[in-house]
Amino acid sequence: MAWVYSGKLYNSEFQAGCLATRIREDGFMLTQRFPRYVYVYRTKKGRYGVKCLW
């Protein structure tokens, strides 16, 4: 298992949190599996992203 990072960084934690909630509730559109963990992380430059553990 490995972390899968989203391809986009967001300026606010709220925007990244919205994506994380969509992933938690809906999963990805093209797969039947749901991630075990979904986290919002902060980069050193202060931007936010989402990472999932399958």
N, C-alpha and C positions, 0 to 999 in steps of 0.2 A: 504494500500500500504506500502511496505517496500523496503529497499535497498537490492539488491542482489549483493554480492561481487563475483568476479571471484576467482577461486581456486588457482591462481598462482600469485606470486609477481615477478616483473622484476627488473633488476639492473638499467635500464635506463628508463627515461621518454618517450623516443622515442618508445621503445618496447611496453610499456603500451598504448601509443597513437595509435599505429598501431592496437592493439586489439580493442580499443575503436572505431576507425573508421570502422573496420569490423562490429562491433555490430550495429553501427548507420546505416550503409548502407545496410547490409544484414540481420540484426536481427539474432536470433538464428536459426539454421537449422531445429529444430524440432517443432517450433511454428509459428503461423501465426501473432502473435502480435509483435509490435516493442516497445522498451522501450521509455518512455517519456524523460528521462534524462540519459545521460551517462557521467561519470566523471572519470578523472584520479586523484588518490589521492596518497599522500606520507605518508609512515609510519614514526614512530619516528626513526627507524633505517636507514632511507634514501632509502628504496626500494619503488617501485611504483606498484600500482594495479589499477583495474578498478571496478567501481561500477555502477549499473544501477537501475533506479527507474521505475517500471512497472506501 
